[in-house]
Amino acid sequence: MTQAVRLRFPGAKRLIACGGGVRNGALMARLRDLLSPVPVEDSSRHGIEPSQVEAAAFAWLAQQTLQGKPGNLPSVTGARGARVLGAVYPA
């Protein structure tokens, strides 16, 4: 993973980690060691608990769908254009 970070984001200023892995001290220490001098921080330093990032992302995607707004970035996903993701079907 650290090779991918260095290859894809050679000018990275920091890596923000989230999910259960941030509770693994050995994993975080290894990431910090391998990515030095790039700081490795967990998402709590940026206002969202690491275990809540995925739920927040899905909530944002749901909000975008309900508002009829795109939920993708073509420059990131490779999609041909911005798209509303998902659908809402009444019960």
C-alpha positions, 0 to 999 in steps of 0.5 A, a space after each residue: 500500500 505504501 508503494 501505491 501511495 508513493 507512486 500515485 501521490 508522490 507529492 502527498 503532504 499527509 495520509 489520513 487513515 480511517 477504519 479499524 486499522 487505526 487501532 492497530 498500533 503496529 500497523 500505524 507505526 509501520 505506515 508512519 515508518 514506511 511513509 516518512 517524512 509524510 505524516 500519517 494521521 487518523 481521521 479523528 484529528 480532522 473531525 470524524 471518528 475513524 469508525 464512522 467514516 464509512 457510515 458518513 460516506 454512505 450518508 453523504 451518498 444517500 443525501 446526494 441521491 435524494 437531492 438528485 445530485 451526482 455522487 461521483 467524481 469522474 476524474 477519480 472514478 474514470 466515469 464518462 461524466 457525473 452521475 446520480 448514484 443509486 435510486 429510491 423505491 417506495 415500499 
